[in-house]
């Protein structure tokens, strides 16, 4: 889906249009198959203008993922504010992660993370961005635990930061299976596994509801 031409758009909007185009193309084709010229064409800009805003393709990848994540966290923050219990908030985080791609997402949004992980493995600069983005996800989970501790739903003995690290890793692993349409780990099973783990690790008496995870934002479109 081509975005509107950027010729007369203000600088901030031009940059956003390029990021939207980059996110879509990388999600559709993969990082290695996406050229600066392709991004420029879809954004209605010149390759020189794309390079002006993003000096390298690596930078374009990480910034495209940041663009996708910004929308994700805005939706998550609004939903967390609406919900009242730690259980509801944890279920929401799982639903928005362990689900197939939603209708309003950037096409192939999980592909952005697949490519970022692959590039981060070999490139230290991209690895720094990966650390920052993953830490935000862990902090989001840990904050839900702390708020549950403040209301008495979750015991004070739980290490919120450690749970954030562990639970985020579990969700990422399950989400990969769902994104790849694994025949054994579908979204409903992933939801049940994640919530059962949370119940055990947090030492609470509730169990996950036996309902399929509804399609929603989906991380990175992590998350």
C-alpha positions in Angstrom: 0.0 0.0 0.0 1.7 3.2 -1.1 1.7 6.2 1.2 0.8 9.6 0.0 3.6 11.5 -1.8 5.8 13.7 0.5 6.7 16.5 -1.8 4.6 19.2 0.0 4.4 17.6 3.4 6.1 19.1 6.5 9.4 17.5 7.6 8.0 15.5 10.5 5.2 14.0 8.2 7.7 13.2 5.5 9.8 11.3 8.0 6.8 9.4 9.3 5.7 8.5 5.7 9.1 7.1 5.0 9.1 5.1 8.3 5.6 3.7 7.4 6.9 2.7 4.0 10.0 1.1 5.4 8.1 -0.8 8.0 5.7 -2.2 5.4 8.4 -3.2 2.9 10.7 -4.8 5.5 7.7 -6.7 6.9 6.6 -7.8 3.5 10.0 -8.6 1.9 12.6 -8.8 4.6 15.4 -6.5 5.4 17.9 -7.9 2.9 15.4 -7.6 0.1 14.4 -4.0 0.8 16.4 -1.2 -0.9 16.5 2.5 -0.1 15.1 3.1 -3.6 12.1 0.8 -2.8 11.3 2.8 0.4 11.6 6.1 -1.5 9.3 4.9 -4.3 6.6 3.8 -1.9 6.8 7.0 0.2 6.7 9.1 -2.9 10.1 10.6 -2.2 13.6 10.5 -3.7 16.3 8.1 -2.5 18.4 11.1 -1.7 15.7 12.4 0.7 15.5 9.0 2.4 19.2 9.0 2.9 19.0 12.6 4.2 16.7 11.4 7.0 18.3 8.0 7.6 22.0 7.8 6.8 22.1 4.0 6.5 19.7 1.1 5.9 20.5 -0.2 9.4 19.3 3.0 10.9 16.2 2.9 8.8 15.4 -0.6 10.1 15.7 0.4 13.8 13.8 3.6 13.3 11.0 1.8 11.4 10.7 -0.6 14.3 10.6 2.3 16.8 7.8 3.8 14.7 5.8 0.6 14.9 6.5 0.2 18.6 5.4 3.8 19.3 1.9 3.0 18.1 1.9 -0.3 20.0 2.8 1.3 23.3 0.3 4.1 22.9 -2.5 1.5 22.6 -1.1 -0.6 25.5 -0.9 2.4 27.8 -4.5 3.4 27.1 -5.7 -0.1 27.7 -3.7 -0.6 30.9 -5.2 2.6 32.2 -8.7 1.3 31.5 -8.3 -2.0 33.2 -8.4 -2.3 37.0 -6.8 -5.6 38.0 -3.4 -7.2 37.5 -5.1 -10.2 36.1 -6.9 -8.2 33.4 -3.7 -6.3 32.6 -1.6 -9.4 32.2 -4.2 -11.0 30.1 -4.2 -8.0 27.9 -0.4 -8.0 27.4 -0.6 -11.7 26.4 -3.5 -11.1 24.0 -1.7 -8.2 22.3 1.4 -10.4 21.9 0.3 -14.0 21.3 -2.2 -13.3 18.5 -2.1 -13.4 14.7 -1.7 -10.1 12.9 -4.6 -7.8 13.3 -6.4 -5.9 10.5 -5.0 -2.5 11.4 -1.3 -3.6 11.7 1.6 -2.9 9.5 1.7 -5.9 7.1 4.2 -8.5 8.4 4.9 -6.5 11.5 6.6 -9.4 13.3 9.0 -9.6 10.4 10.5 -6.3 11.6 11.5 -8.0 14.9 12.8 -11.1 13.1 15.1 -8.9 11.0 16.2 -6.8 14.0 17.2 -9.8 16.0 19.1 -11.2 13.0 20.9 -7.9 12.4 21.6 -7.3 16.1 23.4 -10.7 16.3 26.1 -9.3 14.0 26.0 -5.6 14.3 26.8 -3.9 17.7 25.0 -0.7 16.9 21.8 -2.4 16.1 22.3 -4.6 19.2 22.1 -1.5 21.3 18.8 -0.5 19.9 17.5 -4.1 20.4 18.5 -3.9 24.1 16.6 -0.6 24.5 13.4 -1.8 22.8 13.4 -5.1 24.7 13.9 -3.3 28.0 10.9 -1.2 27.5 8.8 -4.3 27.1 10.3 -5.8 30.3 9.6 -2.6 32.2 6.0 -2.6 31.0 5.4 -6.1 32.4 7.3 -5.3 35.6 5.1 -2.2 36.2 2.0 -4.3 35.9 3.4 -6.5 38.7 4.3 -3.6 40.9 0.8 -2.1 40.5 -0.6 -5.6 41.5 1.6 -5.6 44.5 0.4 -2.1 45.5 -3.2 -3.3 45.5 -2.5 -6.6 47.3 -3.2 -8.9 44.3 0.4 -10.0 44.0 2.7 -10.8 47.0 5.5 -8.4 47.9 8.0 -11.2 47.7 7.7 -11.4 43.9 10.7 -9.8 42.1 8.9 -7.6 39.5 12.0 -7.0 37.4 12.9 -10.7 37.3 9.4 -11.6 36.3 9.5 -9.0 33.6 12.6 -10.6 32.1 11.3 -14.1 32.3 7.7 -13.4 31.1 8.9 -11.2 28.2 11.2 -14.0 27.0 8.3 -16.5 27.3 6.0 -14.2 25.4 8.5 -13.6 22.6 9.1 -17.4 22.2 5.4 -18.1 22.1 4.7 -15.2 19.7 7.3 -16.5 17.3 5.4 -19.8 17.1 2.1 -18.0 16.5 3.6 -15.7 13.9 5.0 -18.7 12.0 1.6 -20.5 12.2 2.9 -23.4 14.2 0.3 -26.2 14.1 0.9 -27.1 17.7 1.2 -23.6 19.4 -1.7 -21.6 18.1 -2.8 -18.3 19.7 -5.2 -20.0 22.2 -2.6 -22.5 23.4 0.0 -19.7 23.7 -2.4 -17.6 25.7 -3.1 -20.5 28.1 0.6 -21.4 28.5 1.5 -17.8 29.3 -1.2 -17.2 31.8 -0.7 -20.5 33.6 2.9 -19.6 34.0 2.0 -16.1 35.3 -0.3 -17.7 37.9 2.3 -20.1 39.1 5.2 -17.6 39.2 3.2 -14.8 40.8 1.7 -17.2 43.4 -1.9 -16.2 42.8 -5.0 -18.4 42.9 -6.5 -17.4 39.6 -6.4 -19.3 36.3 -6.5 -18.1 32.7 -10.0 -17.8 31.2 -10.7 -20.5 28.7 -11.4 -18.1 25.8 -9.4 -17.7 22.6 -7.1 -14.7 22.5 -8.9 -12.1 20.5 -7.1 -10.5 17.5 -5.7 -7.1 18.4 -2.7 -4.9 18.0 0.0 -7.6 18.4 3.5 -6.5 19.5 5.2 -4.4 16.9 2.5 -3.5 15.2 5.9 -6.7 20.6 5.2 -6.5 21.6 
